Amino acid sequence: MIKPETPATLDEIRAARQAWEDKAVARVLARFPERKQRFESSSAPQERLYTPEDTADLDYLRDVGFPGQFPFTRGVQPTMYRGRLWTMRQYAGFGTAQETNERFKHLLANGQTGLSTAFDLPTQTGYDSDDPMSAGEVGQVGVAIDSLADMETLFEGIPLDQVSTSMTINAPAAMLVAMYMVAAEKQGHERSVVMGTAQNDVLKEYVARGTYIFPPTESVRLAANLINFCAAEAPRFNSISVSGYHIREAGSTAAQEIAFAFANAIAYLEECKRQGGDLNESAQRVSWIFNTHNHFFEEVAKYRALRRLWARLMVERFGITNAQAQMLRTHTQTGGSTLTAQQPKNNIARAALQALAAVTGGVQSLALSCYDEALALPTTEAQQIALRTQQIIAFESGAADTVDPLAGSYYVEDLTNRLEQEARHIMERIQDMGGSVAAIEGGWMQAEIQEASMHWQRQVESGERIIVGVNEYVDPDEDATPIFRPNLEVVGAQLTRLQQVRAGRDQAATDAALARLREASRQDVNLMEPIIEAVRTYATLGEMCGVLREEWGEYIPPTVV
């Protein structure tokens, strides 16, 4: 009987690796030097080889564990996709509520299992379609929603007790969720059965997107009002989807994406607690949206690090004992900023790799940025390709067959550890500044993202990072790609509809509801019921936000003089 050899010690592995580098590697490098391209993820240089030396401090039960158990490194459910696949969404919204309703029904008929709604810029910034500030933007990058009437049309024929809807709305999220809840009531559904997600993450707007309205302190108050309301009244509705996505889109590294999103989430939870919320309850419905970029292994490691770090923070900072409230459940959108206008069909491959990384990392919901989105809103064909890509990954790739398939990889475990450590370091700096709001108001977060973005762009321009079709493998003869163009006639139709709503409502009831909202905004009370009351009278989004603008003021960023 052959006795098994004694496993090599770390010292023996270290010595053997050094000998390999001195002989085998050196001999090959003398003949075939490595590429001049940067071997670097968004956050750190990548080594040539990873060995047990890089995971020597890893404790399996403490740091990795089992799916569905603290610290959830390997996933939030014990069987993950073997039991239930991730929710397949595609981001959609343009023109009028009627047009978007038709697109929603088309996507559902093609196998999509959840809806993801894009709103136009006036809606995102709390203006009605007939406001002078809305000129040229109505229905252009999303659907125009002015009142409950539009929300009713948007989901006509779509049962809101069965379909989960994600809404990318932030500063006026409370108003849009109120409209959604009332629309569901008019379909005959109780709030308690309504499913969906509102982004409701306004802090990242100050650093990454710019669709803010009110000052940060008041915005956090309103976001927490919605979180606590849903915890009590709509337990199946995710009242906030904290976004690392837009932070990454603005140019951050993966570690900054984690740290800034978590710092913002802590600010919301602290305000929820101040307002009397039970975090063991309200934190259960905190969901997330993160961004998946092109570095496959960094992205897989990122989702593992996200779950582990969040679970640890919930215990360390808030003493949360409810396992459901310790879990990080996330939607993911593939990286819009990674798409290229040059050779846009290359984006199909990029989105497929990003989606595979997200699935391998264990996300709960996924949408792909369509190949033509660097040019315009996606065509119906591009959306179908994106959805079919998800279905191929789910049913043909094998990625959904095994939970956390890259666990134990020296490389992936080291990346997971490094991302968690770097994110903690960044969060500590934010804490020293006084928290997320202070870091935003002082412009620190914005400056850090700008520096990371410039670093990346310099590498692209110097050729250290290759972007296929942009700085290498350029095709000077490529043809123009057909693009989707919104119907500009929607503006007239939307304005007519808005006039009809105002003419047909009980104006005295609307005025009284807006007055009650104004009075409530001056007190330290939850504003959701006054907002819902105003929505039922068909008060418009612009009218409700206008009341709060008058009471709270508008935010002016520190860079504006």
C-alpha positions as CSV (number, residue, x, y, z in Angstrom):
1,M,0.0,0.0,0.0
2,I,1.4,3.4,-1.0
3,K,1.3,5.9,1.8
4,P,0.1,9.4,0.8
5,E,2.8,12.0,0.7
6,T,2.8,14.6,3.4
7,P,1.2,17.9,2.1
8,A,3.7,20.5,1.3
9,T,4.2,23.3,3.8
10,L,4.0,26.9,2.9
11,D,7.8,27.2,3.1
12,E,8.2,24.4,0.7
13,I,5.7,25.9,-1.7
14,R,7.4,29.3,-1.5
15,A,10.8,27.7,-2.2
16,A,9.5,25.7,-5.1
17,R,7.8,28.7,-6.6
18,Q,11.0,30.7,-6.4
19,A,12.9,27.9,-8.1
20,W,10.2,27.8,-10.8
21,E,10.5,31.5,-11.4
22,D,14.3,31.5,-11.4
23,K,14.5,28.7,-13.9
24,A,11.4,27.9,-16.0
25,V,9.9,31.4,-16.0
26,A,13.2,33.2,-16.5
27,R,14.1,30.9,-19.5
28,V,10.8,31.6,-21.2
29,L,10.9,35.4,-20.5
30,A,14.3,35.6,-22.2
31,R,12.8,34.3,-25.4
32,F,9.2,35.5,-25.2
33,P,8.7,38.6,-23.0
34,E,5.3,39.2,-21.6
35,R,3.0,41.6,-23.3
36,K,3.4,45.3,-22.4
37,Q,-0.3,45.5,-21.6
38,R,-1.2,46.3,-18.0
39,F,-2.0,43.2,-16.0
40,E,-4.3,45.1,-13.7
41,S,-7.9,44.9,-12.6
42,S,-9.8,48.1,-11.7
43,S,-8.4,48.0,-8.2
44,A,-4.9,46.4,-8.2
45,P,-2.2,44.8,-10.3
46,Q,-2.7,41.1,-11.0
47,E,0.1,38.6,-10.2
48,R,1.4,36.1,-12.7
49,L,0.4,33.2,-10.5
50,Y,-1.5,32.6,-7.2
51,T,-0.7,29.7,-4.9
52,P,-1.6,28.6,-1.3
53,E,0.7,31.4,-0.1
54,D,-2.0,33.9,-1.1
55,T,-4.7,32.1,0.9
56,A,-2.7,31.1,3.9
57,D,-4.8,33.2,6.3
58,L,-8.1,32.0,4.9
59,D,-10.3,30.2,7.4
60,Y,-12.9,28.2,5.5
61,L,-15.7,28.3,8.1
62,R,-15.0,32.0,9.1
63,D,-14.4,33.5,5.7
64,V,-16.0,31.2,3.1
65,G,-18.6,29.0,4.8
66,F,-21.6,27.5,3.1
67,P,-24.3,29.0,0.9
68,G,-27.2,30.5,2.8
69,Q,-25.2,30.8,6.0
70,F,-23.3,33.7,7.6
71,P,-21.2,35.4,6.2
72,F,-22.9,34.4,2.9
73,T,-19.7,34.5,0.8
74,R,-20.9,31.6,-1.3
75,G,-24.5,32.9,-1.8
76,V,-27.6,33.9,0.0
77,Q,-29.5,30.6,-0.7
78,P,-28.3,27.1,0.1
79,T,-29.1,25.8,-3.4
80,M,-28.9,29.0,-5.3
81,Y,-29.8,28.6,-9.0
82,R,-30.5,24.9,-8.7
83,G,-33.7,25.8,-7.0
84,R,-34.6,29.1,-8.6
85,L,-32.9,31.1,-11.3
86,W,-32.1,34.8,-11.0
87,T,-34.8,37.2,-12.1
88,M,-34.2,38.1,-15.8
89,R,-35.0,41.8,-16.4
90,Q,-34.4,44.2,-19.3
91,Y,-34.4,47.9,-18.7
92,A,-37.2,49.5,-20.6
93,G,-39.0,52.8,-20.8
94,F,-39.6,55.5,-23.4
95,G,-42.2,57.9,-24.6
96,T,-45.6,57.6,-23.0
97,A,-46.9,55.2,-20.5
98,Q,-48.9,53.5,-23.3
99,E,-45.9,52.9,-25.4
100,T,-43.9,51.5,-22.5
101,N,-46.8,49.3,-21.5
102,E,-46.7,47.7,-24.9
103,R,-42.9,47.1,-24.7
104,F,-43.3,45.6,-21.2
105,K,-45.9,43.1,-22.5
106,H,-43.6,42.2,-25.4
107,L,-40.7,41.4,-23.0
108,L,-42.9,39.4,-20.7
109,A,-44.2,37.4,-23.7
110,N,-40.6,36.6,-24.6
111,G,-39.8,35.0,-21.3
112,Q,-38.7,38.0,-19.1
113,T,-39.5,37.3,-15.5
114,G,-39.5,40.9,-14.1
115,L,-39.8,44.4,-15.3
116,S,-37.2,47.2,-15.0
117,T,-38.5,50.7,-15.6
118,A,-36.5,53.7,-17.0
119,F,-38.0,57.1,-16.4
120,D,-37.4,60.3,-18.4
121,L,-35.2,63.1,-17.0
122,P,-38.2,65.3,-16.0
123,T,-39.7,62.5,-13.9
124,Q,-36.3,61.7,-12.4
125,T,-35.9,65.3,-11.3
126,G,-39.5,65.9,-10.1
127,Y,-40.8,68.1,-12.9
128,D,-44.1,67.8,-14.8
129,S,-43.9,67.3,-18.6
130,D,-45.2,70.8,-19.2
131,D,-42.7,72.5,-16.9
132,P,-40.2,74.7,-18.8
133,M,-37.4,72.7,-17.3
134,S,-38.7,69.6,-19.1
135,A,-38.4,71.1,-22.6
136,G,-36.7,68.7,-25.0
137,E,-36.5,65.8,-22.6
138,V,-40.1,64.4,-22.3
139,G,-40.1,60.7,-23.0
140,Q,-36.6,60.7,-24.5
141,V,-34.5,58.5,-22.1
142,G,-37.4,56.9,-20.3
143,V,-41.1,57.0,-19.8
144,A,-42.8,60.2,-18.7
145,I,-44.9,59.8,-15.5
146,D,-46.8,62.9,-14.3
147,S,-49.5,61.4,-12.2
148,L,-51.3,58.3,-11.0
149,A,-53.1,58.2,-14.4
150,D,-49.8,57.5,-16.1
151,M,-48.9,54.8,-13.6
152,E,-52.2,53.1,-14.1
153,T,-51.7,53.1,-17.9
154,L,-48.1,51.9,-17.5
155,F,-49.2,48.7,-15.8
156,E,-52.5,48.2,-17.4
157,G,-53.1,44.5,-18.0
158,I,-50.0,43.6,-15.9
159,P,-50.9,42.0,-12.5
160,L,-48.9,43.8,-9.9
161,D,-49.3,40.9,-7.4
162,Q,-47.5,38.6,-9.8
163,V,-44.9,40.7,-11.6
164,S,-41.9,42.2,-9.8
165,T,-41.1,45.7,-11.0
166,S,-37.8,47.5,-10.5
167,M,-38.0,51.3,-10.8
168,T,-34.9,53.4,-11.4
169,I,-36.0,56.5,-9.5
170,N,-34.3,58.3,-6.7
171,A,-35.0,61.8,-5.6
172,P,-38.8,61.5,-6.1
173,A,-38.9,57.7,-5.3
174,A,-41.5,58.2,-2.5
175,M,-43.9,59.7,-5.0
176,L,-43.4,57.1,-7.7
177,V,-43.8,54.2,-5.2
178,A,-46.9,55.9,-3.8
179,M,-48.3,55.9,-7.4
180,Y,-47.4,52.3,-7.9
181,M,-49.1,51.2,-4.6
182,V,-52.3,53.1,-5.5
183,A,-52.2,51.6,-9.0
184,A,-52.0,48.2,-7.4
185,E,-54.9,49.0,-5.1
186,K,-57.0,50.0,-8.1
187,Q,-56.2,46.5,-9.6
188,G,-57.6,45.1,-6.4
189,H,-54.3,44.2,-4.6
190,E,-53.3,44.9,-1.0
191,R,-50.0,46.7,-0.4
192,S,-48.8,43.6,1.4
193,V,-48.7,41.5,-1.8
194,V,-47.1,44.1,-4.1
195,M,-43.6,43.1,-5.3
196,G,-40.9,45.3,-6.7
197,T,-37.9,47.6,-6.0
198,A,-37.4,51.3,-5.9
199,Q,-33.9,52.5,-6.3
200,N,-34.5,55.3,-3.8
201,D,-30.7,55.9,-3.4
202,V,-30.4,59.6,-3.7
203,L,-26.9,59.9,-2.1
204,K,-25.2,58.4,-5.1
205,E,-26.9,61.1,-7.3
206,Y,-24.8,63.8,-5.7
207,V,-21.6,61.9,-6.7
208,A,-22.4,60.0,-9.9
209,R,-25.6,60.9,-11.8
210,G,-26.9,64.4,-10.9
211,T,-30.7,63.8,-10.7
212,Y,-31.0,65.2,-7.2
213,I,-33.6,67.7,-6.0
214,F,-33.3,68.4,-2.3
215,P,-30.3,68.9,0.0
216,P,-28.7,65.6,1.2
217,T,-30.1,65.6,4.8
218,E,-33.7,66.1,3.6
219,S,-33.2,63.5,0.9
220,V,-32.0,60.9,3.3
221,R,-35.0,61.7,5.5
222,L,-37.4,61.0,2.7
223,A,-35.6,57.8,1.6
224,A,-35.8,56.5,5.2
225,N,-39.5,57.4,5.3
226,L,-40.1,55.1,2.4
227,I,-37.9,52.3,3.8
228,N,-39.7,52.3,7.2
229,F,-43.1,52.6,5.5
230,C,-42.5,49.6,3.3
231,A,-41.2,47.5,6.2
232,A,-44.5,48.0,7.9
233,E,-47.0,48.2,5.0
234,A,-45.4,46.4,2.0
235,P,-43.0,43.8,3.2
236,R,-42.5,42.2,-0.2
237,F,-41.4,45.5,-1.7
238,N,-37.7,46.4,-1.7
239,S,-37.9,50.0,-0.6
240,I,-34.3,50.9,-1.5
241,S,-31.8,49.5,-4.0
242,V,-28.5,51.0,-2.9
243,S,-26.5,51.6,-6.1
244,G,-22.9,50.9,-6.7
245,Y,-23.8,50.7,-10.3
246,H,-23.8,54.4,-11.1
247,I,-20.7,55.0,-8.9
248,R,-18.9,52.5,-11.1
249,E,-20.3,54.0,-14.3
250,A,-18.9,57.3,-13.2
251,G,-15.4,55.8,-13.2
252,S,-14.8,54.3,-9.8
253,T,-12.8,51.2,-9.1
254,A,-14.5,48.0,-7.9
255,A,-13.3,48.6,-4.3
256,Q,-14.7,52.2,-4.4
257,E,-18.0,50.9,-5.8
258,I,-18.3,48.7,-2.7
259,A,-17.2,51.2,-0.2
260,F,-19.1,54.2,-1.4
261,A,-22.3,52.2,-1.8
262,F,-22.0,50.7,1.7
263,A,-21.2,54.1,3.3
264,N,-24.4,55.5,1.7
265,A,-26.4,52.5,2.9
266,I,-25.2,53.0,6.4
267,A,-26.4,56.6,6.3
268,Y,-29.9,55.4,5.3
269,L,-30.0,52.8,8.0
270,E,-28.9,55.2,10.7
271,E,-31.7,57.6,9.7
272,C,-34.2,54.7,9.7
273,K,-33.1,53.9,13.2
274,R,-33.4,57.5,14.2
275,Q,-36.9,57.6,12.9
276,G,-37.8,54.6,15.1
277,G,-37.4,51.8,12.6
278,D,-36.4,48.3,13.6
279,L,-33.4,47.5,11.5
280,N,-33.9,43.7,12.0
281,E,-37.1,44.3,10.0
282,S,-36.4,47.2,7.6
283,A,-32.9,46.0,6.6
284,Q,-34.4,42.9,5.2
285,R,-35.8,44.8,2.3
286,V,-32.6,46.7,1.5
287,S,-31.6,45.5,-1.9
288,W,-28.8,46.6,-4.2
289,I,-27.7,47.2,-7.8
290,F,-24.1,46.8,-8.7
291,N,-22.2,47.0,-12.0
292,T,-20.4,44.2,-13.8
293,H,-17.4,45.2,-15.9
294,N,-15.1,43.3,-18.1
295,H,-12.5,41.8,-15.7
296,F,-14.3,38.5,-15.2
297,F,-12.5,37.3,-12.1
298,E,-12.5,40.6,-10.3
299,E,-16.3,40.8,-10.8
300,V,-16.9,37.3,-9.5
301,A,-14.7,38.1,-6.4
302,K,-16.6,41.4,-6.0
303,Y,-20.0,39.8,-5.4
304,R,-18.4,37.3,-2.9
305,A,-16.7,40.2,-1.1
306,L,-19.9,42.3,-1.1
307,R,-22.0,39.6,0.7
308,R,-19.3,38.8,3.2
309,L,-18.5,42.4,4.1
310,W,-22.1,43.5,4.3
311,A,-23.1,40.6,6.6
312,R,-20.1,41.5,8.9
313,L,-21.0,45.2,9.0
314,M,-24.6,44.4,9.9
315,V,-23.4,42.5,12.9
316,E,-20.5,44.7,13.9
317,R,-22.2,48.1,13.4
318,F,-25.9,47.5,14.1
319,G,-25.9,44.3,16.1
320,I,-28.5,42.8,13.6
321,T,-29.3,39.2,14.5
322,N,-31.9,38.5,11.8
323,A,-30.2,36.4,9.1
324,Q,-32.5,37.9,6.5
325,A,-31.4,41.4,7.4
326,Q,-27.7,40.3,7.2
327,M,-28.0,39.1,3.6
328,L,-27.0,41.2,0.6
329,R,-29.3,40.5,-2.3
330,T,-28.5,42.3,-5.5
331,H,-29.7,43.2,-8.9
332,T,-27.0,43.6,-11.5
333,Q,-26.8,45.5,-14.8
334,T,-23.9,44.9,-17.1
335,G,-21.6,47.9,-17.5
336,G,-23.1,50.5,-19.8
337,S,-19.9,52.5,-19.7
338,T,-18.0,49.5,-21.1
339,L,-20.0,49.6,-24.3
340,T,-18.5,51.1,-27.4
341,A,-20.1,53.0,-30.2
342,Q,-17.4,51.6,-32.5
343,Q,-18.1,48.1,-33.7
344,P,-21.2,47.9,-31.4
345,K,-21.9,44.2,-32.0
346,N,-18.7,43.5,-30.0
347,N,-20.8,44.6,-27.1
348,I,-22.8,41.4,-27.3
349,A,-19.7,39.5,-26.3
350,R,-18.9,42.0,-23.6
351,A,-22.3,41.8,-22.1
352,A,-22.3,38.0,-22.2
353,L,-19.0,37.8,-20.3
354,Q,-20.2,40.3,-17.7
355,A,-23.5,38.4,-17.3
356,L,-21.6,35.1,-16.8
357,A,-19.4,36.8,-14.2
358,A,-22.5,38.1,-12.4
359,V,-24.1,34.7,-12.4
360,T,-20.9,33.0,-11.3
361,G,-20.7,35.5,-8.5
362,G,-24.3,34.6,-7.3
363,V,-26.6,37.6,-8.1
364,Q,-30.4,37.5,-7.6
365,S,-31.5,39.6,-10.6
366,L,-29.8,40.6,-13.8
367,A,-30.3,42.9,-16.8
368,L,-27.9,43.2,-19.8
369,S,-27.0,46.5,-21.3
370,C,-28.0,46.1,-25.0
371,Y,-25.3,46.2,-27.7
372,D,-26.7,49.4,-29.3
373,E,-27.0,51.4,-26.0
374,A,-23.8,53.4,-26.7
375,L,-25.7,54.9,-29.6
376,A,-29.3,55.3,-28.4
377,L,-32.1,53.6,-26.6
378,P,-32.1,49.9,-27.4
379,T,-34.0,48.4,-30.3
380,T,-36.5,45.6,-29.8
381,E,-34.0,43.2,-31.5
382,A,-31.1,44.3,-29.2
383,Q,-33.3,43.7,-26.1
384,Q,-34.2,40.2,-27.3
385,I,-30.6,39.4,-27.9
386,A,-29.8,40.5,-24.4
387,L,-32.6,38.4,-22.9
388,R,-31.6,35.4,-25.0
389,T,-28.0,35.8,-23.7
390,Q,-29.3,35.4,-20.1
391,Q,-31.3,32.3,-21.1
392,I,-28.3,30.7,-22.8
393,I,-26.2,31.2,-19.7
394,A,-29.0,29.8,-17.5
395,F,-29.8,26.7,-19.5
396,E,-26.7,25.9,-21.6
397,S,-23.6,27.1,-19.9
398,G,-23.6,25.0,-16.7
399,A,-23.0,28.2,-14.7
400,A,-26.3,27.7,-12.8
401,D,-25.6,24.0,-12.0
402,T,-23.2,24.4,-9.1
403,V,-23.1,26.9,-6.2
404,D,-20.1,29.3,-6.2
405,P,-18.1,27.3,-8.7
406,L,-14.9,29.3,-8.3
407,A,-14.6,29.0,-4.5
408,G,-11.3,27.7,-3.4
409,S,-9.4,29.2,-6.4
410,Y,-6.3,30.8,-5.0
411,Y,-6.8,33.7,-7.3
412,V,-10.5,34.3,-6.6
413,E,-10.1,33.9,-2.9
414,D,-7.2,36.4,-2.8
415,L,-9.2,38.9,-4.9
416,T,-12.2,38.5,-2.6
417,N,-10.0,39.2,0.4
418,R,-8.3,42.2,-1.2
419,L,-11.5,43.8,-2.3
420,E,-13.0,43.5,1.2
421,Q,-9.9,44.9,2.8
422,E,-9.6,47.9,0.4
423,A,-13.3,48.7,0.8
424,R,-13.0,48.6,4.6
425,H,-10.1,51.0,4.4
426,I,-12.1,53.5,2.2
427,M,-15.1,53.2,4.5
428,E,-12.9,54.0,7.5
429,R,-11.7,57.2,5.8
430,I,-15.4,58.2,5.1
431,Q,-16.2,57.5,8.8
432,D,-13.4,59.8,9.9
433,M,-14.9,62.6,7.8
434,G,-18.2,62.2,9.6
435,G,-20.0,59.8,7.3
436,S,-21.3,59.7,3.8
437,V,-23.2,62.9,3.7
438,A,-20.2,64.9,5.0
439,A,-17.9,63.2,2.4
440,I,-20.3,64.1,-0.3
441,E,-20.9,67.7,0.8
442,G,-17.2,68.2,1.0
443,G,-16.7,66.8,-2.5
444,W,-14.3,64.0,-1.4
445,M,-16.2,61.1,-3.0
446,Q,-16.6,63.0,-6.3
447,A,-12.9,63.8,-6.4
448,E,-11.9,60.1,-5.7
449,I,-14.1,58.9,-8.5
450,Q,-12.8,61.5,-10.9
451,E,-9.2,60.5,-10.2
452,A,-9.9,56.8,-10.7
453,S,-11.7,57.6,-14.0
454,M,-8.8,59.7,-15.2
455,H,-6.3,57.0,-14.4
456,W,-8.3,54.5,-16.4
457,Q,-8.7,56.8,-19.4
458,R,-5.0,57.6,-19.4
459,Q,-4.2,53.9,-19.7
460,V,-6.6,53.5,-22.6
461,E,-5.2,56.5,-24.4
462,S,-1.6,55.2,-23.9
463,G,-2.5,51.8,-25.1
464,E,-1.7,50.1,-21.8
465,R,-5.3,49.0,-21.8
466,I,-6.7,47.6,-25.0
467,I,-10.3,48.2,-25.9
468,V,-11.1,46.1,-29.0
469,G,-12.4,48.3,-31.8
470,V,-11.4,51.5,-30.1
471,N,-7.6,51.6,-29.7
472,E,-6.8,48.3,-31.3
473,Y,-8.4,46.3,-34.1
474,V,-10.1,49.3,-35.5
475,D,-12.3,48.9,-38.6
476,P,-12.3,52.2,-40.5
477,D,-15.0,50.9,-42.9
478,E,-17.6,49.9,-40.4
479,D,-21.2,50.7,-41.3
480,A,-23.6,52.8,-39.2
481,T,-25.8,50.7,-36.9
482,P,-29.6,51.2,-37.1
483,I,-30.8,52.8,-33.9
484,F,-34.0,53.3,-32.1
485,R,-35.4,56.9,-32.2
486,P,-38.2,57.9,-29.8
487,N,-41.3,59.4,-31.4
488,L,-41.1,63.1,-30.8
489,E,-44.9,63.3,-31.2
490,V,-45.2,61.8,-27.7
491,V,-44.6,65.2,-26.2
492,G,-47.9,66.5,-27.5
493,A,-49.7,63.4,-26.4
494,Q,-48.3,63.6,-22.9
495,L,-49.1,67.3,-22.5
496,T,-52.7,66.7,-23.6
497,R,-53.0,63.8,-21.1
498,L,-51.6,66.0,-18.3
499,Q,-54.1,68.7,-19.1
500,Q,-57.0,66.2,-19.1
501,V,-55.9,64.9,-15.7
502,R,-55.8,68.4,-14.2
503,A,-59.2,69.3,-15.7
504,G,-60.9,66.1,-14.5
505,R,-59.7,65.9,-10.9
506,D,-61.3,67.4,-7.8
507,Q,-59.1,70.5,-7.5
508,A,-60.2,71.3,-4.0
509,A,-59.2,67.8,-2.8
510,T,-55.8,68.1,-4.5
511,D,-55.2,71.5,-3.0
512,A,-56.1,70.2,0.5
513,A,-53.8,67.1,0.1
514,L,-50.9,69.2,-1.0
515,A,-51.4,71.5,2.0
516,R,-51.3,68.6,4.3
517,L,-48.1,67.4,2.7
518,R,-46.6,70.8,3.2
519,E,-47.5,70.8,6.9
520,A,-46.2,67.3,7.4
521,S,-42.9,68.3,5.7
522,R,-42.3,70.8,8.5
523,Q,-42.6,68.1,11.2
524,D,-40.5,65.1,12.0
525,V,-43.1,62.6,10.7
526,N,-43.2,60.0,8.0
527,L,-44.4,61.6,4.7
528,M,-45.6,58.5,2.9
529,E,-49.2,58.6,3.9
530,P,-49.6,62.4,3.0
531,I,-47.9,61.6,-0.3
532,I,-50.2,58.6,-1.0
533,E,-53.2,60.9,-0.1
534,A,-52.0,63.5,-2.6
535,V,-51.5,60.8,-5.3
536,R,-55.1,59.5,-4.9
537,T,-56.3,63.0,-5.7
538,Y,-54.2,62.9,-8.9
539,A,-51.8,65.5,-7.7
540,T,-48.9,65.6,-10.1
541,L,-45.3,64.7,-9.5
542,G,-44.2,68.3,-10.1
543,E,-46.8,69.6,-7.7
544,M,-45.7,67.3,-4.8
545,C,-42.0,67.9,-5.4
546,G,-42.7,71.6,-5.8
547,V,-44.2,71.7,-2.3
548,L,-41.0,70.1,-0.9
549,R,-38.8,72.3,-3.0
550,E,-40.4,75.3,-1.4
551,E,-40.1,73.9,2.1
552,W,-36.6,72.3,1.9
553,G,-34.9,74.1,-0.9
554,E,-32.8,72.7,-3.7
555,Y,-29.3,71.3,-3.6
556,I,-26.4,73.2,-5.2
557,P,-23.2,71.1,-5.5
558,P,-20.0,72.5,-4.0
559,T,-18.4,72.8,-7.4
560,V,-21.0,75.3,-8.6
561,V,-20.3,79.0,-7.7
